[in-house]
Amino acid sequence: MNATKTPDDIAREQVIAVADRLFYARGIQAVPMDELRTEAGVSLKRMYSLFPSKETLIAAVLKGRNATWTEGIQDWAARVDAPREKLLTMFDFLADWFAKDDFRGCAFINSFGELGATAPTVAEAARGHKASFQKYVADLVDRAGAPATLAPQLALLAEGAQTTAAISGLPDAATSARAAAATLIDAALGKPTD
């Protein structure tokens, strides 16, 4: 049963959406709370009643990013039936994401790099997201009947592609990572490579 959203729910979603957009575009430390308040159209007092600190707001943004990532990567995998192809769809998902005009790298890597040493909540969110992704890849590897050692290799390829695409500004890192992943998958499954 869907409950009607309260004014606080609506304001919370507004603040999170604005914070997500601004943090991702410019970095967390470059965006002051006053700017967030103005952009979201809520009073500073109300914003702090919804999010007692900037760190709690960052955690909410990262929670939303995790949900978006998980849904996106699973949607791409649902497009194919073959286990080998499901493994490769993560790189297709990345290629699509890297080609977007607003792509600025992985929000978790960016947040961790910016605040991980001083904000335990941010570090925990980043670690949790990466662990969740690694588990997802491990589950796909298991379903494909490949050795468990393949999962961290594929996850590292995906992580490296994200960082490379963000720094270079070129989306072809996903294509290169996909080709390397196909070689690894075929070797793990004992299939001859082309």
ZAFITOR-29512 format. One line per field, with one value per residue: residue number from 1; residue in one letter; x, y, z of N, C-alpha, C, O in turn. Coordinates in Angstrom, 3 decimals. Atoms other than C-alpha are relative to their C-alpha. Example, Ala and Ser with C-alpha at 12.3 -4.5 7.8 and 13.67 -1.06 7.14 Angstrom:
! residues 2
pos: [1 2]
code: [A S]
n.x: [0.890 -0.820]
n.y: [-1.190 -1.190]
n.z: [0.000 -0.060]
ca.x: [12.300 13.670]
ca.y: [-4.500 -1.060]
ca.z: [7.800 7.140]
c.x: [0.900 -0.770]
c.y: [1.200 1.090]
c.z: [0.000 0.730]
o.x: [1.936 -0.261]
o.y: [1.181 2.198]
o.z: [0.665 0.899]
END
This chain:
! residues 194
pos: [1 2 3 4 5 6 7 8 9 10 11 12 13 14 15 16 17 18 19 20 21 22 23 24 25 26 27 28 29 30 31 32 33 34 35 36 37 38 39 40 41 42 43 44 45 46 47 48 49 50 51 52 53 54 55 56 57 58 59 60 61 62 63 64 65 66 67 68 69 70 71 72 73 74 75 76 77 78 79 80 81 82 83 84 85 86 87 88 89 90 91 92 93 94 95 96 97 98 99 100 101 102 103 104 105 106 107 108 109 110 111 112 113 114 115 116 117 118 119 120 121 122 123 124 125 126 127 128 129 130 131 132 133 134 135 136 137 138 139 140 141 142 143 144 145 146 147 148 149 150 151 152 153 154 155 156 157 158 159 160 161 162 163 164 165 166 167 168 169 170 171 172 173 174 175 176 177 178 179 180 181 182 183 184 185 186 187 188 189 190 191 192 193 194]
code: [M N A T K T P D D I A R E Q V I A V A D R L F Y A R G I Q A V P M D E L R T E A G V S L K R M Y S L F P S K E T L I A A V L K G R N A T W T E G I Q D W A A R V D A P R E K L L T M F D F L A D W F A K D D F R G C A F I N S F G E L G A T A P T V A E A A R G H K A S F Q K Y V A D L V D R A G A P A T L A P Q L A L L A E G A Q T T A A I S G L P D A A T S A R A A A A T L I D A A L G K P T D]
n.x: [0.837 -0.779 0.458 -0.178 -1.225 0.160 -0.825 -1.403 -0.478 -0.190 -1.149 -1.184 -0.322 -0.486 -1.351 -0.883 -0.179 -0.863 -1.331 -0.582 -0.402 -1.095 -1.177 -0.573 -0.553 -1.069 -0.699 0.754 -0.512 0.205 1.411 0.398 1.377 0.854 0.340 0.942 1.284 0.572 0.361 1.095 1.176 0.426 -0.733 -1.155 0.490 0.701 -0.974 -0.723 0.896 0.051 -1.357 -0.688 -1.350 -0.296 -0.357 1.224 0.522 -0.859 0.372 1.283 -0.283 -0.681 0.994 0.756 -0.896 -0.131 1.249 0.026 -1.025 0.442 1.129 -0.494 -0.821 0.889 0.839 -0.785 -0.173 1.296 0.239 -0.549 0.225 -1.214 -0.814 -1.203 0.421 0.383 -1.237 -0.497 0.894 -0.441 -0.843 0.927 0.572 -1.022 -0.174 1.148 -0.167 -1.153 0.330 0.906 -0.664 -0.283 -0.841 -1.142 -0.629 0.776 0.269 -0.554 -1.441 -0.194 0.298 -1.018 -1.227 0.139 0.325 -0.070 -0.883 0.524 1.445 0.227 1.249 -0.295 -0.851 0.846 0.893 -0.810 -0.393 1.211 0.366 -0.968 0.223 1.252 -0.303 -0.818 0.896 0.809 -0.838 -0.269 1.216 0.075 -1.085 0.444 1.051 -0.619 -0.786 -1.420 -0.663 0.248 -1.095 0.340 0.804 -0.768 -0.660 0.984 0.322 -1.119 0.102 1.088 -0.447 -1.043 0.631 0.657 -1.018 -0.635 0.950 0.172 -1.206 -0.290 1.146 0.348 0.804 -0.432 -0.557 0.940 -0.166 -1.259 0.203 0.888 -0.809 -0.840 0.894 0.386 -1.152 -0.076 1.155 -0.180 -1.098 0.518 0.991 -0.675 0.382 -1.073 0.200 -0.159]
n.y: [-1.175 -1.225 -1.093 -1.325 -0.632 -1.148 -1.143 0.293 0.946 -0.755 -0.884 0.867 0.423 -1.191 -0.308 1.076 -0.140 -1.161 0.334 0.993 -0.683 -0.935 0.728 0.794 -0.912 -0.889 0.495 -0.229 -1.131 -1.240 -0.391 -0.346 0.308 -1.131 0.179 1.123 -0.503 -0.888 0.805 0.917 -0.786 0.249 -0.831 0.661 0.688 1.218 0.922 0.629 0.921 1.207 0.540 -0.704 -0.398 0.213 1.407 0.808 -0.265 0.739 1.414 0.175 -0.087 1.236 1.086 -0.110 0.388 1.458 0.564 -0.267 0.872 1.394 0.161 -0.134 1.137 1.162 -0.171 0.401 1.456 0.639 -0.046 1.204 1.223 0.811 -0.448 -0.695 -1.318 -0.783 -0.549 -1.059 -1.163 -1.064 -0.901 -0.733 -0.995 -1.026 -0.745 -0.898 -1.016 -0.837 -0.845 -1.082 -1.302 -0.353 1.004 -0.556 1.087 0.681 -0.874 0.619 -0.222 -1.440 -0.348 0.614 -0.750 -1.339 -0.042 1.306 0.032 -0.824 0.196 1.443 0.369 0.020 1.169 1.188 0.067 0.386 1.408 0.817 0.031 0.836 1.383 0.426 0.244 1.208 1.136 0.136 0.632 1.375 0.790 0.250 0.943 1.305 0.488 0.342 1.209 -0.343 -0.014 -1.197 -0.963 -0.888 -1.138 -1.211 -0.475 -0.773 -1.207 -0.927 -0.566 -0.989 -1.143 -0.685 -0.676 -1.210 -0.991 -0.402 -0.821 -1.286 -0.807 -0.275 -0.627 0.805 1.148 1.284 0.875 1.112 0.932 0.712 0.878 1.086 0.940 0.728 0.862 1.138 0.903 0.637 0.891 1.166 0.815 0.622 1.021 0.993 -0.166 -0.601 -1.397 -0.296]
n.z: [0.000 0.111 -0.852 0.570 -0.477 -0.884 0.425 -0.311 1.013 1.248 -0.211 -0.095 1.368 0.708 -0.471 0.466 1.452 0.249 -0.517 0.905 1.235 -0.250 -0.489 1.095 1.011 -0.459 -1.185 -1.235 -0.774 0.761 -0.058 -1.369 -0.388 0.403 1.417 0.058 -0.510 1.011 1.189 -0.336 -0.358 -1.388 -0.960 -0.595 -1.206 0.428 0.564 -1.107 -0.717 0.839 0.051 -1.083 0.390 1.420 0.144 0.117 1.342 0.933 -0.134 0.689 1.434 0.406 -0.051 1.241 1.095 -0.038 0.530 1.438 0.600 -0.090 0.928 1.369 0.404 0.068 1.193 1.165 -0.049 0.284 1.446 0.630 -0.766 -0.169 -1.140 0.469 0.476 -1.186 -0.543 0.883 0.038 -0.911 0.780 0.873 -0.908 -0.199 1.251 0.104 -1.038 0.326 1.149 -0.420 -0.127 -1.392 -0.647 -0.720 -0.741 -1.037 -1.147 -1.201 0.063 -0.176 -1.401 -0.850 0.218 -0.558 -1.428 -0.654 -1.165 -1.098 -0.166 -0.070 0.669 1.434 0.225 -0.157 1.161 1.164 -0.172 0.140 1.426 0.721 -0.436 0.626 1.406 0.079 -0.249 1.206 1.023 -0.457 0.250 1.444 0.313 -0.493 0.904 1.285 -0.197 0.077 -1.307 -0.810 0.197 1.106 -0.470 -0.307 1.223 0.768 -0.773 0.174 1.349 -0.011 -0.810 0.760 1.136 -0.521 -0.306 1.257 0.763 -0.683 0.131 1.411 0.649 1.177 -0.411 0.554 -1.033 -0.214 1.115 -0.248 -1.158 0.433 0.795 -0.950 -0.783 0.848 0.024 -1.321 -0.174 0.857 -0.578 -1.219 0.383 0.834 1.396 0.814 0.342 1.428]
ca.x: [0.000 1.454 1.196 0.791 4.035 4.277 5.621 8.821 9.118 8.749 11.248 13.696 13.500 13.990 17.066 18.557 17.972 19.586 22.486 23.042 23.179 25.452 27.770 28.223 28.869 31.212 32.290 30.915 33.170 32.563 28.832 27.852 24.668 23.309 23.464 21.713 18.985 18.460 18.455 16.083 13.760 13.686 14.699 18.026 16.210 13.997 16.920 18.791 15.693 15.658 19.438 21.170 24.560 26.045 27.377 23.857 22.800 25.776 24.832 21.274 22.603 24.887 22.044 20.047 23.040 23.445 19.802 20.086 23.285 21.870 18.638 20.493 22.979 20.263 18.050 20.856 21.448 17.726 17.945 19.800 19.397 22.828 24.961 28.094 26.211 24.777 28.351 29.202 26.157 27.775 30.212 27.366 25.729 29.005 29.389 25.902 26.615 30.032 28.482 26.116 26.957 26.873 29.182 31.759 32.941 31.758 30.106 31.367 34.981 34.693 33.135 35.618 38.521 37.182 36.015 36.684 39.492 37.450 33.844 33.245 29.676 30.959 33.677 31.128 28.717 31.488 32.715 29.163 28.448 31.634 30.988 27.433 28.721 31.346 28.668 26.484 29.343 30.187 26.559 26.629 29.966 28.532 25.452 27.715 29.554 32.887 35.486 34.943 38.316 36.748 34.457 37.088 38.842 35.672 34.849 38.333 37.888 34.602 36.094 39.120 36.924 34.953 38.076 39.689 36.556 36.172 39.776 40.146 36.663 36.403 33.704 35.692 37.137 33.979 34.523 38.128 37.115 34.341 36.800 39.158 36.234 35.134 38.646 38.711 35.231 35.992 39.282 37.485 34.772 37.332 36.105 38.490 38.972 38.774]
ca.y: [0.000 3.355 6.037 9.641 11.564 14.050 17.577 16.404 13.479 15.852 18.345 15.526 14.232 17.773 18.387 14.993 15.550 18.992 17.777 14.793 17.003 19.637 17.264 15.104 18.059 20.062 17.979 17.858 20.405 22.960 23.088 25.014 24.222 27.726 27.000 23.660 25.361 28.011 25.536 23.167 25.989 25.090 27.088 26.335 25.439 22.948 21.475 20.898 19.321 16.874 16.384 17.260 17.500 17.648 14.138 12.759 14.441 12.940 9.507 9.959 10.998 7.964 5.676 6.970 6.574 2.972 2.236 3.856 1.935 -1.387 -0.938 0.153 -2.681 -5.260 -3.806 -4.245 -7.838 -8.610 -7.879 -11.133 -14.747 -16.330 -16.197 -15.180 -12.293 -11.205 -10.772 -8.628 -6.384 -4.572 -3.120 -2.186 -0.400 1.428 2.397 3.899 5.778 7.038 8.524 10.757 14.474 14.664 11.686 12.679 9.265 7.098 9.158 6.662 6.870 10.662 10.955 8.572 10.428 13.741 12.814 9.144 9.812 12.288 11.168 7.610 7.597 8.385 5.736 3.180 4.035 3.726 0.422 -0.912 0.033 -1.619 -4.751 -4.933 -4.661 -7.345 -9.647 -8.993 -9.913 -12.991 -14.168 -13.776 -15.623 -18.448 -18.707 -18.825 -21.787 -19.979 -20.114 -17.640 -16.025 -14.478 -12.167 -9.856 -9.686 -8.486 -6.072 -4.557 -4.124 -2.298 -0.099 0.703 1.571 4.041 5.788 5.828 7.201 9.912 11.064 10.776 12.037 9.289 6.622 3.946 2.604 0.491 -1.062 -1.936 -3.351 -5.383 -6.936 -7.844 -9.236 -11.429 -12.878 -13.555 -15.085 -17.367 -18.495 -19.160 -21.150 -23.051 -21.621 -20.869 -17.167 -15.593]
ca.z: [0.000 -1.058 1.577 0.566 0.800 3.625 3.106 4.836 2.397 -0.552 0.880 1.689 -1.892 -3.243 -1.115 -2.007 -5.738 -5.657 -3.503 -5.793 -8.877 -7.351 -5.459 -8.546 -10.849 -8.608 -5.629 -2.110 -0.469 -3.240 -2.484 0.664 2.567 1.822 -1.903 -1.399 0.610 -2.048 -4.948 -3.134 -2.081 1.615 4.649 6.277 9.504 7.671 5.785 9.034 10.579 7.654 7.560 10.859 9.113 5.654 6.235 6.774 3.534 1.693 3.054 1.742 -1.670 -1.809 -0.756 -3.718 -6.042 -4.893 -5.666 -9.110 -9.901 -8.736 -10.674 -13.799 -13.851 -13.145 -15.884 -18.416 -17.265 -17.575 -21.312 -21.987 -20.918 -21.353 -18.171 -20.121 -21.723 -18.362 -17.147 -20.157 -19.811 -16.900 -19.420 -21.764 -18.832 -18.195 -21.873 -21.845 -18.607 -19.745 -22.900 -20.907 -20.896 -17.096 -16.456 -13.833 -12.659 -9.825 -7.086 -4.508 -5.638 -5.861 -2.379 -0.830 -2.408 -1.204 2.302 3.059 5.516 7.567 7.145 8.375 7.002 3.519 3.746 4.943 2.107 -0.488 0.929 1.144 -2.468 -3.729 -1.648 -3.004 -6.581 -5.967 -4.553 -7.597 -9.932 -7.819 -8.081 -11.879 -12.071 -9.966 -12.207 -15.247 -13.726 -13.732 -10.957 -8.121 -8.897 -12.010 -10.002 -8.498 -11.869 -13.600 -10.783 -11.057 -14.806 -14.220 -11.481 -13.605 -16.569 -14.422 -13.232 -16.673 -18.354 -15.717 -15.974 -19.751 -20.562 -23.169 -22.961 -24.814 -21.544 -21.212 -24.643 -23.816 -20.442 -22.091 -24.552 -21.700 -19.698 -22.623 -22.816 -19.064 -19.073 -22.014 -20.418 -17.119 -18.891 -20.975 -24.273 -27.116 -27.784 -31.222]
c.x: [0.888 -0.601 0.239 1.255 -0.342 0.796 1.488 0.598 0.329 1.226 1.297 0.441 0.564 1.441 0.981 0.262 0.938 1.426 0.695 0.543 1.219 1.276 0.683 0.676 1.251 0.838 -0.743 0.458 -0.217 -1.431 -0.389 -1.485 -0.951 -0.433 -1.001 -1.400 -0.691 -0.492 -1.201 -1.274 -0.545 0.820 1.163 -0.417 -0.688 0.983 0.763 -0.904 -0.122 1.334 0.842 1.426 0.166 0.323 -1.242 -0.655 0.811 -0.362 -1.314 0.185 0.638 -0.939 -0.838 0.824 0.159 -1.231 -0.074 0.979 -0.495 -1.135 0.480 0.761 -0.845 -0.933 0.746 0.163 -1.285 -0.304 0.480 -0.233 1.285 0.866 1.261 -0.365 -0.441 1.236 0.501 -0.893 0.420 0.864 -0.826 -0.686 0.986 0.187 -1.124 0.146 1.135 -0.304 -0.926 0.792 0.394 0.879 1.232 0.706 -0.944 -0.157 0.603 1.513 0.296 -0.191 1.069 1.315 -0.034 -0.121 0.226 0.835 -0.579 -1.478 -0.310 -1.280 0.205 0.849 -0.818 -0.938 0.760 0.391 -1.205 -0.431 0.927 -0.172 -1.262 0.226 0.817 -0.835 -0.869 0.786 0.285 -1.206 -0.138 1.060 -0.405 -1.063 0.556 0.830 1.496 0.620 -0.208 1.080 -0.282 -0.701 0.829 0.733 -0.946 -0.368 1.111 0.001 -1.063 0.409 1.054 -0.564 -0.672 1.012 0.651 -0.915 -0.171 1.204 0.260 -1.114 -0.453 -0.757 0.514 0.661 -0.914 0.145 1.273 -0.149 -0.891 0.776 0.906 -0.841 -0.408 1.131 0.118 -1.123 0.195 1.122 -0.500 -0.976 0.608 -0.399 1.163 -0.336 0.246 1.357]
c.y: [1.246 1.088 1.315 0.621 1.217 1.178 -0.215 -0.974 0.720 0.906 -0.805 -0.438 1.153 0.301 -1.059 0.141 1.156 -0.303 -0.996 0.683 0.889 -0.698 -0.730 0.900 0.725 -0.535 0.431 1.266 1.337 0.525 0.299 -0.300 1.136 -0.134 -1.139 0.453 0.842 -0.787 -0.906 0.745 -0.311 0.894 -0.803 -0.792 -1.317 -1.025 -0.714 -0.880 -1.315 -0.734 0.760 0.450 -0.237 -1.465 -0.890 0.213 -0.759 -1.481 -0.290 0.052 -1.298 -1.207 0.000 -0.407 -1.516 -0.664 0.180 -0.904 -1.438 -0.278 0.042 -1.216 -1.276 0.081 -0.419 -1.520 -0.732 -0.045 -1.255 -1.204 -0.766 0.552 0.770 1.427 0.896 0.638 1.181 1.238 1.110 1.010 0.784 1.118 1.154 0.855 1.015 1.165 0.965 0.989 1.169 1.294 0.331 -1.021 0.656 -1.078 -0.585 0.920 -0.563 0.183 1.478 0.408 -0.538 0.763 1.367 -0.010 -1.296 -0.056 0.741 -0.196 -1.500 -0.459 -0.106 -1.217 -1.280 -0.171 -0.452 -1.471 -0.925 -0.126 -0.930 -1.469 -0.565 -0.326 -1.282 -1.254 -0.269 -0.718 -1.448 -0.901 -0.333 -1.009 -1.406 -0.594 -0.407 -1.281 0.237 -0.036 1.338 1.061 0.976 1.278 1.224 0.561 0.876 1.291 1.040 0.634 1.102 1.248 0.809 0.765 1.292 1.109 0.532 0.906 1.374 0.909 0.389 0.773 -0.753 -1.257 -1.357 -0.929 -1.190 -1.052 -0.823 -0.977 -1.184 -1.053 -0.825 -0.961 -1.234 -1.026 -0.749 -1.015 -1.272 -0.903 -0.731 -1.129 -1.061 0.091 0.583 1.450 0.215 0.573]
c.z: [0.000 0.870 -0.737 0.597 0.853 -0.565 0.293 -1.015 -1.303 0.112 0.046 -1.396 -0.818 0.368 -0.504 -1.497 -0.343 0.457 -0.922 -1.253 0.230 0.484 -1.154 -1.036 0.480 1.149 1.253 0.715 -0.708 0.093 1.453 0.259 -0.383 -1.464 -0.170 0.419 -1.055 -1.210 0.268 0.386 1.381 0.918 0.576 1.238 -0.378 -0.554 1.110 0.863 -0.774 -0.015 1.021 -0.332 -1.497 -0.242 -0.105 -1.365 -1.042 0.038 -0.723 -1.519 -0.483 0.054 -1.281 -1.203 -0.053 -0.600 -1.520 -0.737 -0.052 -0.976 -1.450 -0.469 -0.106 -1.207 -1.263 -0.037 -0.364 -1.498 -0.726 0.903 0.319 1.136 -0.418 -0.417 1.157 0.640 -0.834 -0.003 0.962 -0.753 -1.020 0.790 0.201 -1.254 -0.176 0.978 -0.355 -1.127 0.371 0.229 1.435 0.731 0.610 0.832 1.036 1.209 1.282 0.061 0.246 1.462 0.938 -0.131 0.656 1.520 0.780 1.259 1.198 0.280 -0.015 -0.721 -1.502 -0.338 0.066 -1.202 -1.240 0.086 -0.184 -1.450 -0.772 0.383 -0.641 -1.482 -0.160 0.244 -1.223 -1.091 0.387 -0.238 -1.483 -0.429 0.427 -0.918 -1.359 0.096 -0.108 1.391 0.718 -0.195 -1.138 0.495 0.352 -1.222 -0.818 0.725 -0.134 -1.388 -0.045 0.780 -0.748 -1.180 0.461 0.248 -1.277 -0.809 0.637 -0.220 -1.456 -0.693 -1.242 0.422 -0.462 1.011 0.255 -1.092 0.177 1.158 -0.369 -0.783 0.919 0.828 -0.808 -0.058 1.321 0.208 -0.817 0.524 1.243 -0.303 -0.906 -1.466 -0.780 -0.313 -1.484 -0.302]
o.x: [1.756 -1.764 1.154 1.519 -1.235 1.656 2.342 1.750 1.360 2.046 2.310 1.627 1.495 2.280 2.073 1.403 1.811 2.383 1.884 1.679 2.182 2.370 1.908 1.717 2.184 1.900 -1.415 -0.364 -0.213 -1.724 -0.512 -2.295 -2.106 -1.585 -1.938 -2.398 -1.878 -1.615 -2.042 -2.356 -1.753 1.921 1.135 0.070 -0.467 0.862 0.999 -0.409 -0.338 1.384 1.306 1.965 -0.622 -0.013 -1.246 -1.257 0.240 -0.449 -1.454 -0.442 0.256 -0.828 -1.110 0.318 0.176 -1.115 -0.476 0.650 -0.440 -1.124 0.041 0.528 -0.604 -1.245 0.176 0.056 -1.244 -1.227 0.110 -0.455 1.414 1.120 1.619 0.349 -0.229 1.190 1.013 -0.440 0.065 0.857 -0.467 -0.864 0.610 0.308 -0.885 -0.103 0.987 0.298 -1.142 1.926 1.381 1.023 1.982 1.374 -2.116 0.834 0.971 2.065 1.206 0.631 1.517 1.986 0.978 0.443 0.057 0.498 -0.179 -1.995 -0.489 -1.308 -0.338 0.573 -0.644 -1.127 0.262 0.287 -1.096 -0.829 0.465 -0.076 -1.287 -0.284 0.545 -0.619 -1.076 0.278 0.241 -1.043 -0.495 0.788 -0.190 -1.011 0.002 1.257 2.260 -0.097 -0.284 0.820 0.364 -0.513 0.534 0.963 -0.555 -0.528 0.836 0.316 -0.848 0.149 1.014 -0.098 -0.607 0.795 0.848 -0.467 -0.265 1.048 0.617 -0.881 -1.276 -0.307 -0.034 0.967 -0.434 0.045 1.275 0.328 -0.677 0.577 1.044 -0.414 -0.441 0.885 0.325 -0.894 0.000 1.004 -0.185 -1.051 -0.073 -0.302 1.915 -1.497 0.956 1.656]
o.y: [1.390 1.460 1.431 0.491 2.003 0.986 0.212 -0.818 0.464 0.960 -0.389 -0.384 0.962 0.523 -0.720 -0.003 1.025 -0.013 -0.852 0.439 0.836 -0.374 -0.713 0.543 0.937 0.012 1.463 2.088 2.383 1.625 -0.618 -0.359 0.872 0.134 -1.031 0.130 0.658 -0.592 -1.105 0.159 -0.247 1.321 -2.034 -1.897 -2.346 -2.221 -1.920 -1.765 -2.373 -1.964 1.865 1.337 -0.944 -2.013 -1.855 -0.707 -1.340 -2.126 -1.333 -0.711 -1.833 -2.123 -1.055 -1.076 -2.106 -1.612 -0.737 -1.459 -2.085 -1.286 -0.761 -1.714 -2.113 -0.940 -1.078 -2.124 -1.818 -0.740 -1.496 -1.062 -1.341 1.755 1.759 2.376 2.108 1.782 2.159 2.327 2.273 2.197 1.903 2.231 2.325 2.076 2.151 2.317 2.179 2.061 2.071 1.266 1.030 -0.949 1.347 -0.769 -0.219 1.376 0.196 0.499 1.820 1.138 0.152 1.033 1.856 0.859 -1.315 -0.777 0.491 0.310 -2.087 -1.552 -1.001 -1.912 -2.176 -1.286 -1.271 -2.204 -1.984 -1.202 -1.743 -2.344 -1.726 -1.328 -2.083 -2.283 -1.422 -1.646 -2.331 -2.058 -1.456 -1.877 -2.370 -1.780 -1.278 -1.829 -0.698 0.039 2.391 2.248 2.020 2.347 2.310 1.767 1.936 2.339 2.233 1.816 2.163 2.369 2.039 1.860 2.306 2.259 1.738 1.926 2.377 2.104 1.531 1.475 -0.259 -1.982 -2.384 -2.073 -2.278 -2.248 -2.033 -2.110 -2.297 -2.251 -2.034 -2.081 -2.340 -2.231 -1.962 -2.114 -2.377 -2.127 -1.904 -2.117 -2.011 -0.895 1.409 1.789 -0.554 0.877]
o.z: [0.861 0.711 -1.552 1.793 0.537 -1.424 -0.483 -1.421 -1.926 -0.804 -0.518 -1.724 -1.600 -0.505 -0.961 -1.936 -1.201 -0.261 -1.206 -1.660 -0.535 0.023 -1.277 -1.588 -0.295 1.446 1.266 1.120 -0.060 -0.375 2.265 -0.667 -0.720 -1.808 -0.962 -0.226 -1.327 -1.675 -0.608 0.404 1.608 0.569 0.601 1.477 0.260 -0.288 1.040 1.562 -0.183 -0.002 0.740 0.331 -2.126 -1.292 -0.868 -1.920 -1.965 -1.007 -1.363 -2.253 -1.524 -0.761 -1.854 -2.104 -1.134 -1.377 -2.236 -1.785 -1.097 -1.683 -2.273 -1.570 -0.975 -1.821 -2.132 -1.104 -0.942 -1.922 -1.875 2.105 1.400 1.188 0.220 -0.092 1.121 1.092 -0.289 -0.354 0.769 -0.427 -1.386 0.297 0.143 -1.157 -0.586 0.621 -0.216 -1.188 -0.439 0.706 1.659 1.951 -0.080 1.818 1.124 1.779 2.178 1.115 1.001 2.015 1.853 0.865 1.159 2.185 1.999 2.198 2.335 1.277 -1.083 -1.287 -2.150 -1.316 -0.760 -1.688 -2.012 -0.898 -0.802 -1.896 -1.572 -0.478 -1.049 -1.985 -1.053 -0.397 -1.601 -1.721 -0.469 -0.624 -1.837 -1.259 -0.309 -1.244 -2.030 -0.921 -0.352 2.389 0.085 0.003 -1.223 -0.085 -0.149 -1.312 -1.305 0.099 -0.267 -1.529 -0.631 0.343 -0.758 -1.499 -0.233 -0.134 -1.424 -1.332 -0.070 -0.471 -1.745 -1.677 -2.013 1.310 -0.060 0.676 0.575 -0.818 -0.048 1.090 0.110 -0.582 0.732 1.107 -0.269 -0.002 1.330 0.714 -0.310 0.474 1.442 0.428 -1.291 -2.197 -0.263 -0.539 -2.131 -1.457]
END
